[in-house]
Structures are given as C-alpha cells and as structure tokens.
C-alpha cells in the first residue's frame, strides 16, 4: 500500500506541477501574446538582438518550447528568416534556465504554501470578476500558485533518503562514461514525456534536494533534458514549409552538439560550476544544478553564435525543398571578403543560385504544360496558388542574385570574369521573365476555365507539339545552365527557336481565319494570347543560349 500511495501522490504532484506550469505559460502568453508576436515580427538581422529577444520572451512565458514553436510558426509564415530564427532559438535556451533558478532559490527555502495558495486565490478572483478584464493575469497567477504547490507536494512525497537507501544509484554513477550516458538518456526521456525541460529540471532539482540523485548523475540528466526539449519544435515543424523544418533542425543540432561538447568536457564543466557556486555541492546541490543549466546554455550560445550563417547553410544542405515546394522568402547574403577576396568562389555561389532559379522556371513550365493538357478545375486547385508563390519567389531571386552579382563587380576580377557577371545578370533577367510568362499563361488558362470558354479539339491538339518544343527548350536551358555552349549546341538552340516561331505563325494564322468565319472573339483572342506567351518563353530561352555561348 505504501508503494501504491507513493505512486499516486507522485502522479498527483506532477499533475499540479505540469498543469500549473501550462496555466502560467498560457496566461502570460494570452496577456502579452500580441506584444510578443510584434517583437518577433519586427526582428532584424542583428544576431545579438535576436538572442536577447529569445531570452526575454522565454523568461516571460517560462517556456522555451513555446518560444521555439512560435519561432517555427513565424518562419513558416515568412515573418522571420532562417538566420533570424537561429538567434531567437539560442536565446530561448538561455531564457529557460530562469525556471531552475526560481525553483532553486525559492522552491526549497521556505514554506511555499504560505504564498502559493493565496496567490492562487487572488488569481481565481481575477478570473472570476469579469468586469475588471484581468482574466489572463489571473490565469497566470493561478498557474504560478499551482506550480509551486505541486513542487512542494512533489518534494514532500519523496521518501527520506540516506546514502544506504540510494546505494542502487552507484551502479550508474561509478561506471564512468556509461553513467553519464544513462543520465542523459533518462533526462531526455523524462523531458520528451513531459514536453517541458522546465518541468523535468524541476523534478531533477527536487530529487537532488531530497538526496535521491548524486550531483554527476543529476548534471547528466540536465544535459539530456536539453535534447529532449527539442521534441516540441520537431512536432511543430511537421507538415510545414522547408525553412520552418530547417529552424526546427537548428534547434536539434544546437542542443545535441552542445551536449556532445559538454560530455567531452564533462569534468571541467562540473569543476567550473563548483568554482562559481560558493559552498560544497551537498550543501547547495540545487544552486549547482541551476548554475550548470545556465553555464551550459550560455557557453553553447557563445560558441555557436558566430556561426549562424554556417548553421543556416548546413540545414539548407540537409533539408532540401520537396520537388513541388518553393520557399516563401529568398535570402542571399554577400559577405564582403575585403581586398583579398576570392572572386571565383563568389561566382560559383552565384552559378549555384542561377541553377536553382532555372529549377523554378522548369517547375512552373511543367505545371502550365499540365494545365494546357487538362484545362480543368483540378489544375486551378492544385497548381494556381503554387504558381503564384513560385513567380513571387523568382522575383525575389532576381533581386537577390542581381544584388549579389553587382557586389561581385567590386571584387578584384579580370575582364573575362567581368563579362561573365554581365552575362549572368542578363540570364537572371531572362529567367525571371520566363516565370512571368508562365504565370501569365496560367492566368489565361484560369480565365478560360472560369468563363467556360470552348476550344475546338483540333485547336488544342495543335498546341501539343508546340508545347513539346517549348518544353524541350526549357529543359535544354536547365541541362546547360552555367555551361559554355559550343557552336553545335547553339545551333540546336537556334533550331528550336525557329521551329517555335514557325508554329506560332501557323497557329495565329489559323486562329485569325476562324475569327473571319465568325468564331467566338473572346475565345480566339485568348487562344492567340496563349500562343504568343508560349513563344515568348522560347525567345527568352534563346536569349539565355546566346549568353551561354558567350561565356
């Protein structure tokens, strides 16, 4: 019966602790939610300010998980760039340590019930009296009271332990690296189950205070909890856009890499904490744990903050957009290398971005090709919004890559490289124009579908070989982008251009004859517009071919 009673008391205490923490966090977020969202929405590219923002918000809402989930959602909505999110995530990891300090400094030094219950009562009456409109603050106070009441119940439920009673822990604590590994796994699992590193840290503090956990094992569990807390960001990123998934991966990489470093320097880390905190470990175990949590996250931030760009590039390599997915925001930084900069490296980067832009053009053309074949509502439902996003993204790419190339002009380059940059600027403009033409074709298809325009079957069949030629030309550009075209391949491009022009003339001539015979004017004019815009895509492709021939 004693064991059953202990289990139920433990479950009840954890219930108070977790529910109080959730209620406090929810109440604060509701009362200050719009302000916090504005702060995140106005983030600049300053990495220091980003860290302070993450720190500030997490200290207020007492949940790094809530902050990182918010960050993932903002990145998903395009309100934060991937690099801006990195600093906020770093700051959130530091901000979450405040819970450990509150529990350490106030949780065990006096009778919590002396103020926890009155605080809960005040909070309840604030939620009860609707006229004063302080329900959210009242909810936060109620959560605060329940949090510390649960902490006291959890502490009192722990049996009094002596060294003999906890001798079973020696099998974990005296096995060198194995004991550290087991502690990390234990902390990770507890945090994943509870979905809160703050809650798991509070439990670790309580067990350590009651002499159930030795110092080294508790430290390892704290490290594990920092990995476990990434679960919420990972769950929030499921089904989101590519940059949101990358932001979640950054959170995982940061915490895992930091934990690996902490394990490598585990003894020096504990020695540093023992040096900072006055008194012996046994006399101030909770303060030691809170300090360890702070030193760990602060050190990680200091180590990794200078490498935010590299972290962003790493996640971009690890998480690629899906075949039918285009990010909302395009970002291309030019890091000024000074007078000794290697221009070749920058030009290679520009070529890579141009190749990515060609992928966008190809994807858009494939969509409109499917639309001309089907010309039904399914095409509009599945592709029109995506085409609009891709066209907008291509506009951003044109601006970003062009600015990057203009900066490259200021590097120490030779005449050949200068001419190459001019050709790349020309190619970027043509690629962006091709996306405009593709989107125009999509809008023409939309109008024909929504207006229920009727085209003769043979007219639509005549478009198929015309589209096939244009498709060959688009894929020809995709396959040869950033390559020098020799005379033979330029002639191949010329032949495709001539065939497209010949088809355009024939199709327009047939459409005009139908107009003269009294065909529907709106349908025939729209058909001619379709033919003309597809021919424009061929013109841009040939212009790019000429630029590639010059390089």
Secondary structure, DSSP 8 states (H G I E B T S, - for coil): -HHHHHHHHHHHHHHHHHHHHHHHHHHHHHHHHHHHHHHHHT--S-HHHHHHHHHHHHHHHT-HHHHHHHHHHHHHHTSS-HHHHHHHHHHHHHHTHHHHHHHHHHSSSS-THHHHHHHHHHHHHHHH-GGG--HHHHHHHHHHHHHHHHHHHHHHHS----TTTTGGGHHHHTSTHHHHHHHHHHHHHHHHHHT-HHHHHHHHHHHHHTTSS-HHHHHHHHHHHHHHTTHHHHHHHTT--HHHHHHHHHHHHHHHHHHHHHHHTHHHHHHHHHHHS-S-TTTTHHHHHHHHHHHHHHHHHHHHHTTHHHHHHHHHHHS---TT---S----------TT--HHHHHHHHHHHHHHHHHHHHHHHHHHHHHHHH-SHHHIIIIIHHHHHHHHHHHHHHHHHHHHHHHHTTSS--HHHHHHHHHHHHHHHHHHHHHHHHHHHHHHHHHHHHTT----HHHHHHHHHHHHHHHHHHHHHHHHTTS---HHHHHHHHHHHHHHHHHHHHHHHHHHHHHHTT--HHHHHHHHHHHHHHHHHHHHHHHHHHHHHH-
